[in-house]
Amino acid sequence: MAMIDAEVLEIQHDTKECRFFHPQKGVDFRDSELRYEMNTDRKTNVVNFTHIYIPETIQDIGLEKELVKQGIAFVQANGYKMKADSPFV
């Protein structure tokens, strides 16, 4: 299994769309992404990771783990609580 180098990986965080993503090049390609929802109706914000998507052609390079690492780092850095409806997370 090929693995990616996390140092050169371009993972972005779109807070408006509530997702961490790795942009895919090309018109017909969907970005790899980890989607989440913010629950702000309590005293403590809860981040619920709801869905992860990796294109089939690159599913074996470890990208999903890097997206999850970024998501967890976001939760920890902001003192949020975490929930994961996505089985992978």
PEDABEL-V402113 format. One record per backbone hydrogen bond with DSSP energy under -0.5 kcal/mol. CO is the residue of the C=O (numbers start at 1). NH is the residue of the N-H. E is the energy in kcal/mol with one decimal. If there is no record, write none. Layout:
co: <CO	CO>
nh: <NH	NH>
e: <E	E>
This chain:
co: <4	5	5	9	10	10	12	12	13	14	14	18	19	20	21	21	22	26	32	33	34	35	35	37	37	38	39	45	46	46	47	47	48	48	49	49	51	53	55	56	58	61	62	63	64	65	66	67	68	69	70	71	72	73	74	75	76	81	83>
nh: <6	8	9	11	12	23	14	21	15	18	19	36	14	34	12	23	32	29	22	53	20	50	51	39	48	40	46	81	39	48	49	83	37	50	85	86	35	33	58	59	61	4	66	67	68	69	70	71	72	73	74	75	76	77	78	80	79	47	49>
e: <-0.8	-1.4	-0.7	-1.0	-0.5	-0.5	-0.5	-2.8	-0.8	-0.7	-1.8	-2.3	-3.0	-2.9	-3.3	-0.5	-1.8	-0.7	-2.3	-2.9	-2.5	-1.6	-1.2	-0.5	-2.8	-0.8	-1.9	-2.5	-3.0	-0.6	-0.6	-2.7	-2.1	-0.7	-1.4	-2.2	-3.1	-2.5	-1.9	-1.2	-1.1	-1.7	-1.4	-2.3	-2.1	-2.4	-2.1	-2.1	-2.8	-2.3	-2.0	-2.0	-2.7	-2.7	-1.3	-2.1	-1.0	-2.8	-2.6>
